[in-house]
Amino acid sequence: MNERLRYNYADFLQSFDRRLFYDTAKSKSLTPCARIEDPDLLVGVFSASILKPARFRVRGARDRQPITLIDTTSGTVFQVTHPGKSAFIYFGQDPDKQILGDLVKQSLNRQATRDDHLHLATVGWIEESGWQAWWTPLPDSENWVHVRLIANRTIETGNDPQEEDLNALSQVFIKAL
């Protein structure tokens, strides 16, 4: 895992237009509050040993709250208004307990427990399941790798994901640790 991304150095993550560059050649980038287009980028979630579909049910204010970022230099507003579930971009390779602990601390602001397991899926798999991954950094909590998973049903109709949507998404994630 890139140490700068692991420990949230915002100056590395953001360019003059607030994109996140995630390869050494700076040829791949993400735009805040925009759909992730790279089908090979890994997205992770934490859950119990078995990832249950209910993990992706939209609940409460946090899942429904719009995510808004304002570039104070240019005044540009980036926003995602669709409800969805939180996840994160995983830049690492071969996860281990140390990485898991760092990710839990970074994403959830707490220490990892034995019940925390890392599940990974590519953006391409997520899209095949009828969902989209949007890069939604949360600078106030220094979470620069935050992702919102949004069901296509929600984008197209405004309705919450149904059981078949939840099942489809849960099936594409693989337990990594």
Secondary structure, 3 states (H helix, E strand, C coil): CCHHHHCCCHHHHCCCCCCEECCCCCCCEECCCEECCCCCCEEEEEECCCCCHHHHCCCHHHHHCCEEEECCCCCCEEEECCCCEEEEEECCCCCCHHHHHHHHHHHHCCCCCCCCEEEEEEHHHHHHCCEEEEECCEHHHCECCEEEEEEHHHHHHCCCCCHHHHHHHHHHCEECC
